[in-house]
C-alpha cells in the first residue's frame, strides 16, 4: 500500500529530526498538553505496536488493551497507563520505536488494503489503520518540531492526512452530538508540490481555501484555525474548522488560539 510507504517516510523524517540533533533532551515538555518528547515517542510506539497486532495477532491486541482500559477506568491518564505498559525510557525507547515502525510499515505494505483490523472502537480497514498511524506520527511529530524550533518540509504524502480530514467532516459533528450540515464546504488546498487539491462541490454555500499543511494542522488539532492563514466563507465552514477532529475518541476541543507554535529560541 502507498499508505504504508507514506507512514514509513513520516516516521523516518521524525527519526532524522531526533538524529540530527544528537543527544536531544527527551524530557523537554512540548506545546501538546505539556507532553515531553519521550511521552510522545512512547505514545507513538505503543499504538504502532497495537496496529501491528491488529493486523497480525488479534488475541495479543485484546490482551494488551486490558491494562489500558482498566487504567483508564481507574481514572489514570492515557500517558500514565501507556507508561505502565511500556517501561522503556530514553535511548531504549527510541530504539524500540524505530524497530516497531519498521516492522509495521513492512507488514502493512504486504497487507490486503481491505482487511479488517480490530481496534479500540469499530474495526478499520488496513488502509485506514496505517493512514491513522501516519496521521498520528505527523500530528504528534509537529509538537517535537515546534519544541526544537525546526521547520518541517512537507511532501505530497500529506494528501493521505488531508483525505482523512475530509472524510471525517461528518464525524466532527457526530462526536459532539450535532447534526452535520447537508453539504460539506468546498475545499481548495495548495499542496506542498504546488498542485491544487480540491474536494466537494464548487457551488457549495461554504468554502475553505489555503495551504494543505495548515488544513492538516487544523483537522489534527495541532493548530487553532486562527493561527493559520486559511480562509473560509460560510457558517458551516466556520463550525467545521473551529471544531475539526479527524481522530477517534470522545470530543476534543482544538488548542486555544496562540497556544501552539514553533519556538524561535
C-alpha positions as a LaTeX table, in Angstrom:
\begin{tabular}{lrrr}
\hline
Residue & $x$ (\AA) & $y$ (\AA) & $z$ (\AA) \\
\hline
Unk1 & 0.00 & 0.00 & 0.00 \\
Unk2 & 1.13 & 3.52 & $-0.79$ \\
Unk3 & $-0.10$ & 4.49 & 2.68 \\
Unk4 & 2.37 & 2.10 & 4.32 \\
Unk5 & 5.22 & 3.75 & 2.45 \\
Unk6 & 3.93 & 7.18 & 3.48 \\
Unk7 & 3.81 & 6.08 & 7.13 \\
Unk8 & 7.39 & 4.82 & 6.94 \\
Unk9 & 8.62 & 8.04 & 5.35 \\
Unk10 & 6.82 & 10.07 & 8.03 \\
Unk11 & 8.50 & 8.03 & 10.75 \\
Unk12 & 11.90 & 8.27 & 9.08 \\
Unk13 & 11.62 & 12.05 & 8.91 \\
Unk14 & 10.85 & 12.24 & 12.63 \\
Unk15 & 13.73 & 9.87 & 13.32 \\
Unk16 & 16.05 & 12.09 & 11.28 \\
Unk17 & 14.93 & 15.11 & 13.30 \\
Unk18 & 15.96 & 13.39 & 16.51 \\
Unk19 & 19.17 & 12.02 & 14.99 \\
Unk20 & 20.26 & 15.33 & 13.50 \\
Unk21 & 20.18 & 16.90 & 16.94 \\
Unk22 & 22.31 & 14.22 & 18.52 \\
Unk23 & 21.60 & 13.72 & 22.20 \\
Unk24 & 18.29 & 15.59 & 22.40 \\
Unk25 & 16.76 & 16.07 & 25.84 \\
Unk26 & 13.77 & 13.76 & 25.67 \\
Unk27 & 12.37 & 15.19 & 28.91 \\
Unk28 & 11.67 & 18.55 & 27.29 \\
Unk29 & 7.99 & 19.49 & 27.50 \\
Unk30 & 6.23 & 20.31 & 24.26 \\
Unk31 & 3.27 & 22.53 & 23.49 \\
Unk32 & 0.99 & 19.48 & 23.17 \\
Unk33 & $-0.62$ & 19.14 & 26.62 \\
Unk34 & 2.88 & 19.59 & 28.10 \\
Unk35 & 3.77 & 16.06 & 26.96 \\
Unk36 & 7.51 & 15.51 & 26.88 \\
Unk37 & 9.26 & 14.34 & 23.73 \\
Unk38 & 9.70 & 10.97 & 25.44 \\
Unk39 & 5.97 & 10.78 & 26.23 \\
Unk40 & 5.15 & 11.43 & 22.57 \\
Unk41 & 7.55 & 8.74 & 21.36 \\
Unk42 & 6.14 & 6.27 & 23.90 \\
Unk43 & 2.61 & 7.06 & 22.72 \\
Unk44 & 3.58 & 6.55 & 19.06 \\
Unk45 & 5.46 & 3.35 & 19.84 \\
Unk46 & 2.61 & 1.87 & 21.89 \\
Unk47 & $-0.07$ & 2.44 & 19.25 \\
Unk48 & 2.23 & 1.38 & 16.43 \\
Unk49 & 2.59 & $-1.93$ & 18.27 \\
Unk50 & $-1.18$ & $-2.13$ & 18.70 \\
Unk51 & $-1.64$ & $-1.55$ & 14.96 \\
Unk52 & 0.83 & $-4.34$ & 14.19 \\
Unk53 & $-1.10$ & $-6.77$ & 16.40 \\
Unk54 & $-4.39$ & $-5.53$ & 14.90 \\
Unk55 & $-3.12$ & $-6.82$ & 11.57 \\
Unk56 & $-1.36$ & $-9.99$ & 12.69 \\
Unk57 & $-2.45$ & $-11.09$ & 16.19 \\
Unk58 & $-5.93$ & $-10.15$ & 17.41 \\
Unk59 & $-5.67$ & $-12.09$ & 20.74 \\
Unk60 & $-2.42$ & $-10.29$ & 21.59 \\
Unk61 & $-4.04$ & $-6.94$ & 20.78 \\
Unk62 & $-7.01$ & $-7.69$ & 23.01 \\
Unk63 & $-4.76$ & $-8.82$ & 25.86 \\
Unk64 & $-2.56$ & $-5.73$ & 25.57 \\
Unk65 & $-5.55$ & $-3.40$ & 25.71 \\
Unk66 & $-6.86$ & $-4.85$ & 29.01 \\
Unk67 & $-4.47$ & $-2.92$ & 31.31 \\
Unk68 & $-5.06$ & 0.21 & 29.25 \\
Unk69 & $-8.85$ & 0.01 & 29.67 \\
Unk70 & $-8.53$ & $-0.89$ & 33.36 \\
Unk71 & $-6.21$ & 2.04 & 34.00 \\
Unk72 & $-8.50$ & 4.49 & 32.26 \\
Unk73 & $-11.46$ & 3.21 & 34.30 \\
Unk74 & $-9.44$ & 3.86 & 37.47 \\
Unk75 & $-9.02$ & 7.44 & 36.34 \\
Unk76 & $-5.41$ & 7.21 & 35.22 \\
Unk77 & $-4.46$ & 9.35 & 32.24 \\
Unk78 & $-3.66$ & 7.77 & 28.89 \\
Unk79 & 0.01 & 8.64 & 29.23 \\
Unk80 & 0.13 & 7.10 & 32.72 \\
Unk81 & $-1.27$ & 3.77 & 31.56 \\
Unk82 & 0.96 & 3.78 & 28.47 \\
Unk83 & 4.00 & 4.25 & 30.74 \\
Unk84 & 2.84 & 1.34 & 32.89 \\
Unk85 & 2.74 & $-0.92$ & 29.82 \\
Unk86 & 5.82 & 0.46 & 28.04 \\
Unk87 & 8.53 & 0.79 & 30.68 \\
Unk88 & 11.40 & 1.57 & 28.30 \\
Unk89 & 12.91 & 5.04 & 28.58 \\
Unk90 & 15.48 & 7.19 & 26.82 \\
Unk91 & 17.60 & 5.61 & 24.13 \\
Unk92 & 15.97 & 2.20 & 24.63 \\
Unk93 & 12.53 & 3.66 & 23.98 \\
Unk94 & 13.79 & 5.40 & 20.83 \\
Unk95 & 15.33 & 2.13 & 19.66 \\
Unk96 & 12.09 & 0.21 & 20.32 \\
Unk97 & 10.05 & 2.86 & 18.48 \\
Unk98 & 12.36 & 2.67 & 15.47 \\
Unk99 & 12.20 & $-1.12$ & 15.29 \\
Unk100 & 8.41 & $-1.20$ & 15.62 \\
Unk101 & 7.65 & 1.40 & 12.96 \\
Unk102 & 9.87 & $-0.50$ & 10.54 \\
Unk103 & 8.03 & $-3.76$ & 11.28 \\
Unk104 & 4.68 & $-2.03$ & 11.00 \\
Unk105 & 5.44 & $-0.46$ & 7.63 \\
Unk106 & 6.72 & $-3.77$ & 6.27 \\
Unk107 & 3.67 & $-5.70$ & 7.45 \\
Unk108 & 1.15 & $-3.23$ & 6.06 \\
Unk109 & 3.00 & $-2.88$ & 2.77 \\
Unk110 & 2.13 & $-6.53$ & 2.11 \\
Unk111 & $-1.42$ & $-6.48$ & 3.55 \\
Unk112 & $-4.73$ & $-6.51$ & 1.73 \\
Unk113 & $-5.88$ & $-2.88$ & 1.98 \\
Unk114 & $-9.43$ & $-4.03$ & 2.69 \\
Unk115 & $-8.52$ & $-6.43$ & 5.54 \\
Unk116 & $-10.49$ & $-5.57$ & 8.67 \\
Unk117 & $-8.36$ & $-4.67$ & 11.67 \\
Unk118 & $-9.92$ & $-4.72$ & 15.17 \\
Unk119 & $-9.41$ & $-1.60$ & 17.25 \\
Unk120 & $-10.47$ & 0.06 & 20.49 \\
Unk121 & $-13.64$ & 1.23 & 18.76 \\
Unk122 & $-15.04$ & $-0.05$ & 15.47 \\
Unk123 & $-12.75$ & $-2.10$ & 13.26 \\
Unk124 & $-10.95$ & $-0.37$ & 10.40 \\
Unk125 & $-9.61$ & $-1.42$ & 7.03 \\
Unk126 & $-5.87$ & $-1.98$ & 6.92 \\
Unk127 & $-5.59$ & 1.08 & 4.68 \\
Unk128 & $-7.40$ & 3.25 & 7.24 \\
Unk129 & $-5.38$ & 1.83 & 10.10 \\
Unk130 & $-1.97$ & 2.63 & 8.62 \\
Unk131 & $-3.22$ & 6.04 & 7.45 \\
Unk132 & $-4.20$ & 6.77 & 11.04 \\
Unk133 & $-0.67$ & 5.86 & 12.11 \\
Unk134 & 0.76 & 8.26 & 9.55 \\
Unk135 & $-1.61$ & 10.96 & 10.79 \\
Unk136 & $-0.63$ & 10.43 & 14.44 \\
Unk137 & 3.07 & 10.40 & 13.61 \\
Unk138 & 2.71 & 13.62 & 11.63 \\
Unk139 & 0.49 & 15.36 & 14.20 \\
Unk140 & 2.46 & 14.42 & 17.32 \\
Unk141 & 5.69 & 14.96 & 15.44 \\
Unk142 & 4.63 & 18.58 & 14.92 \\
Unk143 & 4.93 & 19.19 & 18.66 \\
Unk144 & 8.54 & 17.98 & 18.54 \\
Unk145 & 9.35 & 20.12 & 15.52 \\
Unk146 & 7.81 & 23.09 & 17.33 \\
Unk147 & 9.69 & 22.47 & 20.56 \\
Unk148 & 13.02 & 22.14 & 18.76 \\
Unk149 & 12.39 & 25.19 & 16.59 \\
Unk150 & 12.64 & 23.27 & 13.35 \\
Unk151 & 10.56 & 23.89 & 10.22 \\
Unk152 & 9.11 & 20.70 & 8.75 \\
Unk153 & 9.49 & 20.17 & 5.00 \\
Unk154 & 6.22 & 18.56 & 3.97 \\
Unk155 & 5.69 & 16.47 & 0.84 \\
Unk156 & 2.58 & 15.44 & $-1.05$ \\
Unk157 & 2.21 & 12.35 & 1.13 \\
Unk158 & 0.33 & 14.86 & 3.26 \\
Unk159 & $-2.60$ & 14.11 & 0.97 \\
Unk160 & $-3.40$ & 10.99 & 2.99 \\
Unk161 & $-3.97$ & 13.14 & 6.07 \\
Unk162 & $-5.95$ & 15.69 & 4.08 \\
Unk163 & $-8.27$ & 12.96 & 2.81 \\
Unk164 & $-8.68$ & 11.66 & 6.36 \\
Unk165 & $-9.64$ & 15.19 & 7.40 \\
Unk166 & $-12.15$ & 15.44 & 4.56 \\
Unk167 & $-13.64$ & 12.02 & 5.29 \\
Unk168 & $-14.19$ & 12.91 & 8.96 \\
Unk169 & $-16.21$ & 16.07 & 8.20 \\
Unk170 & $-19.38$ & 14.39 & 9.47 \\
Unk171 & $-17.55$ & 12.85 & 12.45 \\
Unk172 & $-16.61$ & 16.30 & 13.76 \\
Unk173 & $-20.30$ & 16.99 & 14.33 \\
Unk174 & $-21.42$ & 13.47 & 15.25 \\
Unk175 & $-18.89$ & 13.13 & 18.07 \\
Unk176 & $-20.38$ & 16.30 & 19.58 \\
Unk177 & $-23.94$ & 15.06 & 19.26 \\
Unk178 & $-24.72$ & 17.53 & 16.48 \\
Unk179 & $-26.23$ & 17.04 & 13.04 \\
Unk180 & $-23.72$ & 17.57 & 10.25 \\
Unk181 & $-24.59$ & 20.11 & 7.55 \\
Unk182 & $-26.23$ & 18.58 & 4.49 \\
Unk183 & $-23.33$ & 19.59 & 2.26 \\
Unk184 & $-19.62$ & 19.70 & 3.01 \\
Unk185 & $-17.93$ & 23.02 & 2.26 \\
Unk186 & $-15.89$ & 23.20 & $-0.93$ \\
Unk187 & $-12.21$ & 22.78 & $-0.04$ \\
Unk188 & $-9.34$ & 24.07 & $-2.19$ \\
Unk189 & $-5.82$ & 23.48 & $-0.93$ \\
Unk190 & $-2.33$ & 24.18 & $-2.24$ \\
Unk191 & $-0.23$ & 21.02 & $-1.91$ \\
Unk192 & 3.45 & 21.18 & $-0.90$ \\
Unk193 & 4.36 & 20.44 & $-4.54$ \\
Unk194 & 2.26 & 23.37 & $-5.75$ \\
Unk195 & $-0.54$ & 21.20 & $-7.09$ \\
Unk196 & $-4.11$ & 22.15 & $-6.28$ \\
Unk197 & $-6.23$ & 19.67 & $-4.34$ \\
Unk198 & $-9.98$ & 20.20 & $-4.38$ \\
Unk199 & $-12.78$ & 18.43 & $-2.54$ \\
Unk200 & $-16.54$ & 18.89 & $-2.60$ \\
Unk201 & $-18.70$ & 20.95 & $-4.92$ \\
Unk202 & $-17.70$ & 24.43 & $-6.05$ \\
Unk203 & $-21.32$ & 25.56 & $-5.74$ \\
Unk204 & $-21.38$ & 24.74 & $-2.02$ \\
Unk205 & $-22.66$ & 27.52 & 0.25 \\
Unk206 & $-19.39$ & 27.37 & 2.21 \\
Unk207 & $-15.75$ & 27.20 & 1.17 \\
Unk208 & $-12.28$ & 26.74 & 2.68 \\
Unk209 & $-9.07$ & 27.71 & 0.91 \\
Unk210 & $-5.41$ & 27.79 & 1.80 \\
Unk211 & $-2.31$ & 25.66 & 2.33 \\
Unk212 & $-2.75$ & 21.91 & 2.69 \\
Unk213 & $-0.31$ & 21.90 & 5.61 \\
Unk214 & $-2.43$ & 24.34 & 7.57 \\
Unk215 & $-5.65$ & 22.45 & 6.87 \\
Unk216 & $-3.92$ & 19.29 & 8.14 \\
Unk217 & $-2.81$ & 21.16 & 11.26 \\
Unk218 & $-6.38$ & 22.23 & 11.97 \\
Unk219 & $-8.05$ & 18.83 & 11.47 \\
Unk220 & $-5.39$ & 17.13 & 13.63 \\
Unk221 & $-5.70$ & 19.92 & 16.23 \\
Unk222 & $-2.03$ & 20.89 & 16.19 \\
Unk223 & $-3.03$ & 24.49 & 15.46 \\
Unk224 & $-6.11$ & 26.63 & 16.03 \\
Unk225 & $-7.57$ & 27.90 & 12.77 \\
Unk226 & $-6.95$ & 31.49 & 13.93 \\
Unk227 & $-3.22$ & 30.72 & 13.95 \\
Unk228 & $-3.27$ & 29.83 & 10.25 \\
Unk229 & $-3.79$ & 31.71 & 7.00 \\
Unk230 & $-6.73$ & 29.52 & 5.96 \\
Unk231 & $-9.64$ & 31.49 & 4.55 \\
Unk232 & $-13.21$ & 30.34 & 4.91 \\
Unk233 & $-16.62$ & 31.56 & 3.90 \\
Unk234 & $-19.95$ & 30.44 & 5.34 \\
Unk235 & $-21.16$ & 29.32 & 8.77 \\
Unk236 & $-20.74$ & 25.61 & 8.02 \\
Unk237 & $-17.07$ & 26.09 & 7.14 \\
Unk238 & $-16.52$ & 28.06 & 10.34 \\
Unk239 & $-18.23$ & 25.43 & 12.52 \\
Unk240 & $-16.10$ & 22.71 & 10.96 \\
Unk241 & $-12.76$ & 24.49 & 11.29 \\
Unk242 & $-13.41$ & 25.60 & 14.87 \\
Unk243 & $-14.14$ & 22.02 & 15.96 \\
Unk244 & $-12.42$ & 19.81 & 13.36 \\
Unk245 & $-11.34$ & 16.41 & 14.67 \\
Unk246 & $-10.04$ & 13.72 & 12.34 \\
Unk247 & $-9.24$ & 11.20 & 15.08 \\
Unk248 & $-11.39$ & 8.79 & 17.09 \\
Unk249 & $-12.36$ & 9.03 & 20.74 \\
Unk250 & $-14.60$ & 11.48 & 22.52 \\
Unk251 & $-14.98$ & 15.12 & 21.52 \\
Unk252 & $-11.74$ & 17.06 & 21.82 \\
Unk253 & $-11.51$ & 20.82 & 21.76 \\
Unk254 & $-8.88$ & 22.39 & 19.49 \\
Unk255 & $-5.97$ & 24.17 & 21.19 \\
Unk256 & $-6.62$ & 27.75 & 22.25 \\
Unk257 & $-5.53$ & 30.40 & 19.74 \\
Unk258 & $-1.85$ & 31.21 & 20.14 \\
Unk259 & $-1.13$ & 28.21 & 22.37 \\
Unk260 & 0.77 & 26.04 & 19.87 \\
Unk261 & 3.60 & 27.47 & 17.84 \\
Unk262 & 7.22 & 26.90 & 16.85 \\
Unk263 & 9.81 & 28.07 & 19.35 \\
Unk264 & 12.18 & 30.65 & 17.97 \\
Unk265 & 14.82 & 30.38 & 20.70 \\
\hline
\end{tabular}
